[in-house]
Amino acid sequence: MVYLDEHVSNMITEADIHSAKILIVDDQESNIQVLEGVLGAANYTSVSSTMDPYQVYDLHRQNHYDLILLDLKMAGMDGFQVLEALKNIEADSYLSVLVVTANPDYKLRALQSGAKDFISKPFDMAEVLARVHNLLEVRLLHQRARTYAKTQEFMALHDPLTGLANRRLLVERVSQAIIHAKRNSSIMAVMYLDLDGFRQINNTLGHEVGDLLLKLVAARLVAAVRQEDTVARLGGDEFVIAMPHVTNVNGVTLAAEKIIKTMSRPYTIQGHNINLTASAGIGLYPENGKDVKTLLKNADAALLDAKQANKNTYRISERAYS
Ligand SMILES: Nc1nc2c(ncn2[C@@H]2O[C@H](COP(=O)(O)OP(=O)(O)OP(=O)(O)O)[C@@H](O)[C@H]2O)c(=O)[nH]1
């Protein structure tokens, strides 16, 4: 069966189901042996067990089982307490627990407590296998859907070539930084950065080398700024760095000098030594803009000034905020 889309990696196969991680929890060794036997005979290859209910929480936190077969009636900590504890680990995920009980009265309470299904004792082996298979299929499908959603979310906010923030994420971050700066009566900065003569590199060494160069540039920029700064690629050879916490213009100047210098160190790609520089324009909140659009527009205009001043340099915007 193909889930989500036609991509092969989204298929859940019988091999996936049979290699899923299963934990059996029972304080009776004979029950564990019966379940291990039936699962082993059905080709489940990653089955482990514990007789100590107090261990389940830590074991699951370490191993993230795809399915836990949980006996409800155990000495000391009972299955309901284990279920309650497990919810803390899988708060935003699909907690795949199949309770094992000889008492029909426990079934409803177990389902209401977070168990996804139950098996009755004495075991009906065909039923055990069918329920295990179905629950694993749902669990794996849930995981695929989560991974897919996370990938989609990442792609919506990042540049596919460099993995840097894209324009949308940059605008979000700058908006937040402006709100923060306004509340604290502080300043913040955005730096527009554009490579000098990048077209020439594409033209002489090819687009593939150009792409690799853009990735190296991205990595250097990330390494040159603070962790709380956002480095974004807006497209082509155009980058923007949002600096939410700057104390004064001097700090921004130092950062700009460091970045321009970092950019101008030679790059080596596929045996080619490449010399490249960059130019930058800086906009400060609130002086050069009280909203994202104005701030970016004025930083971009300052970049043009830097380009016109022979490149390989930066300019701080002198434009008023409006
Ligand atoms: N390799 C590669 N090149 C790209 C990509 N996107 C845009 N480009 C190229 O990047 C170049 C950017 O153009 P400009 O910024 O005008 O060129 P430049 O030579 O740096 O000009 P100055 O900024 O004035 O120094 C163009 O040649 C585009 O074709 C990409 O994703 N990969």
The ligand as an SDF file (V2000), in Angstrom:
LIG
                    3D

 32 34  0  0  0  0  0  0  0  0999 V2000
   24.9690   28.8040   -8.9870 N   0  0  0  0  0  0  0  0  0  0  0  0
   23.8630   29.5160   -8.8000 C   0  0  0  0  0  0  0  0  0  0  0  0
   23.7440   30.7220   -9.3380 N   0  0  0  0  0  0  0  0  0  0  0  0
   22.6260   31.4190   -9.1120 C   0  0  0  0  0  0  0  0  0  0  0  0
   21.5770   30.9270   -8.3450 C   0  0  0  0  0  0  0  0  0  0  0  0
   20.6030   31.8680   -8.2960 N   0  0  0  0  0  0  0  0  0  0  0  0
   21.0360   32.9230   -9.0280 C   0  0  0  0  0  0  0  0  0  0  0  0
   22.2710   32.6780   -9.5350 N   0  0  0  0  0  0  0  0  0  0  0  0
   23.1310   33.5310  -10.3560 C   0  0  0  0  0  0  0  0  0  0  0  0
   23.7240   34.4930   -9.4810 O   0  0  0  0  0  0  0  0  0  0  0  0
   24.1250   35.6500  -10.2350 C   0  0  0  0  0  0  0  0  0  0  0  0
   23.7120   36.8640   -9.4400 C   0  0  0  0  0  0  0  0  0  0  0  0
   23.7490   37.9940  -10.1820 O   0  0  0  0  0  0  0  0  0  0  0  0
   24.3670   39.3790   -9.6950 P   0  0  0  0  0  0  0  0  0  0  0  0
   24.2460   39.5310   -8.2180 O   0  0  0  0  0  0  0  0  0  0  0  0
   23.7460   40.4260  -10.5500 O   0  0  0  0  0  0  0  0  0  0  0  0
   25.8590   39.1630  -10.1470 O   0  0  0  0  0  0  0  0  0  0  0  0
   27.2070   39.6820   -9.5540 P   0  0  0  0  0  0  0  0  0  0  0  0
   28.2070   39.2940  -10.5730 O   0  0  0  0  0  0  0  0  0  0  0  0
   27.4140   39.1620   -8.1860 O   0  0  0  0  0  0  0  0  0  0  0  0
   27.0380   41.2410   -9.5440 O   0  0  0  0  0  0  0  0  0  0  0  0
   27.4400   42.2930   -8.4190 P   0  0  0  0  0  0  0  0  0  0  0  0
   26.5600   41.9910   -7.2580 O   0  0  0  0  0  0  0  0  0  0  0  0
   27.1740   43.6270   -9.0190 O   0  0  0  0  0  0  0  0  0  0  0  0
   28.8830   42.0790   -8.1160 O   0  0  0  0  0  0  0  0  0  0  0  0
   23.4690   35.4740  -11.6020 C   0  0  0  0  0  0  0  0  0  0  0  0
   24.4420   35.0580  -12.5170 O   0  0  0  0  0  0  0  0  0  0  0  0
   22.4450   34.3230  -11.4070 C   0  0  0  0  0  0  0  0  0  0  0  0
   22.2600   33.5540  -12.5640 O   0  0  0  0  0  0  0  0  0  0  0  0
   21.7160   29.6160   -7.7750 C   0  0  0  0  0  0  0  0  0  0  0  0
   20.8580   29.0940   -7.0680 O   0  0  0  0  0  0  0  0  0  0  0  0
   22.8670   28.9600   -8.0260 N   0  0  0  0  0  0  0  0  0  0  0  0
  1  2  1  0
  2  3  2  0
  2 32  1  0
  3  4  1  0
  4  5  2  0
  4  8  1  0
  5  6  1  0
  5 30  1  0
  6  7  2  0
  7  8  1  0
  8  9  1  0
  9 10  1  0
  9 28  1  0
 10 11  1  0
 11 12  1  0
 11 26  1  0
 12 13  1  0
 13 14  1  0
 14 15  2  0
 14 16  1  0
 14 17  1  0
 17 18  1  0
 18 19  2  0
 18 20  1  0
 18 21  1  0
 21 22  1  0
 22 23  2  0
 22 24  1  0
 22 25  1  0
 26 27  1  0
 26 28  1  0
 28 29  1  0
 30 31  2  0
 30 32  1  0
M  END
$$$$
